[in-house]
Amino acid sequence: MDKSVFGSTKHAQETGGSSRIGSPVPGFPTTRLRRNRQADWTRRMVAENTLSTNDLIWPLFVCDGENVRTPVPSMPDVDRLSVDNAVAAAERAVSLGIPVVALFPYTDPDLRSEDGREGLNPDNLVCTASRAIKQAHPELGIMCDVALDPYTSHGHDGLLDGETILNDETIEVLIEQALIQVDAGCDIIGPSDMMDGRVGAIRTALDENGHLNTVLMAYTAKYASAFYGPFRDAVGSSTTLIGDKRTYQMNPANSDEALREAMLDIQEGADMIMVKPGMPYLDIVAKLKQAFGVPTFAYQVSGEYAMLMAAAQNGWLDGERVMIESMMAFKRAGADGVLTYFAPRIAEHLNRT
């Protein structure tokens, strides 16, 4: 058999093949890539990416009441938690080495309104939970979502005029929401609304009000995705949403547009950027990380979680293995961290291996 078919040194030279440093690439049988795969210690030694608990952000859903734990039917093993149980979850996060929890409210329908005014209530669920968690666990980072959809009666992220989402008027409300959340103990502001210019406006307002060290993680490439369904069940907006969000969330057909979004967010003062959803958009994660080199995160959203959990519960997939493999895919694409509902399970797996 002609060894040049397998990429011998001669073949590499003749075809211009070379390594990163310009030397010829030796082929089979000199090179046997399986040598580095033959044992656990060699696989660990040459691993190009590693996963740790430091890569995890754990989203929590907060609801009213005391000692309440209400299952989200479309998200197996995920519950809405009353504030006391959210504090207990925060304690679990600390014990597992998870650095950040992200808070999302299930707002009583009676408190939802056209203008989402409950989002500006200093005693709303997110603010109350932030204060309680920060008092109990000051070392734990808290991330809060800046958007109006958990609070509006129409389920949209901004103010609505007929069928039009008002961009600039919404930003004014988002600024106030962000400032209220930071006063309550939030460490990372996460604008998920996708209004144009909101990152710069919020950064300016934070700085002018003395919050120079508050981190701003922009939902930079947030797509108008069908993978958000279970999340909307969890926060109670699936039944209230009028129409869809395609006029402000990104078109799944576009990738170059994500580069423009990232460039603008970084110029406006974002400390970190995010891609949402996660696994169906790993190409976007890779593009943004390669183009800008800033801390880049991905959100493994509710639909991704629900699919993997359903397949695992039916015995179609090895749940623990696909959970870890999905995380490694994010790391390989360039993500510095992942928001995932698997966070405590992943942390437990990492801590025992």
Protein Blocks (a to p, Z undefined) as FASTA:
>chain_A
ZZklnopaklmmmnopacfkopacdddfkbcfklmmmpmklmmmmombdcdfklpccddd
ddedehiacddfklghiacddfklmmmmmmmmmmnopabdcddddddfklgcfkommmmm
mkbmklmmmmmmmmmmmmbccdddddfklmpfnlpabdcehjaccfklmmmmmmmmmmmm
mmnopabdcdfklpghklmmmmmmmmmnopambccdddfbacddfklmmmmmmnopmmmp
gciaklmpccfkbmklmmmmmmmmmmnopabdcdddfklmmmmmmmmmmmnopacddddd
fklmmmmmmmmmnopacfklmmmmmmmmmmmnopabdcdfklmmmmmmmmmZZ
